[in-house]
Amino acid sequence: GPKVVVPPQFVFIMKCIAVSMTVAVASGALLSSNSCEAQDAQRRAEVAAKTSALLKGYCEDMCKVVLKHPDCNVCDGFVPPDATPGVNTWDELYAQFDKLKLVGRDMIKEWTGDAGKFGR
């Protein structure tokens, strides 16, 4: 199969993830032993947020390196590319028609308001 070359920045990021996970597990073990579950949950959320911020933009790149893109559903905020570029599906058409319907209603309200001004 094809040889996968992992760039050095990805190795660094993976080490950061490992350290973050170790800190999260260790802090969770220490805090839960003191029966401070609320603080434990807060600490874990903080570590997860910091890790997510650290990796922002790199997650999708890592998926490309390991040949999992565009099926990379583990990245926060990942939006898969359009499966049918240049072609409208029925769902996309229905969404466009819904927008047109709302715009049309707003235009009619505006026109009736303007027409009322001329009648006076």
C-alpha angles and dihedrals in degrees: 000000000000116000113242115216113200113209117229093246090062091052088053091049092049089051089051090052091050092050092047091050091048091051091047093050093044094047090046091052093048095045097044090050086061088048094242098139095159092054089045092054091046092050092049091050091051092050091047091050092049092047091048091050091048092052098041107137095007098078094071090044090053090051089054091050093053090044095244096119127143090019090062103129096156096077117095111245094009112161112194116228119260108281091208108037113192092009125095116223121208091257091053091049092050090051091051091049090051090053091048091050092054093046090049092052091051091049092051091050090051093048094049089050091051092046090054090057092057094050094063 
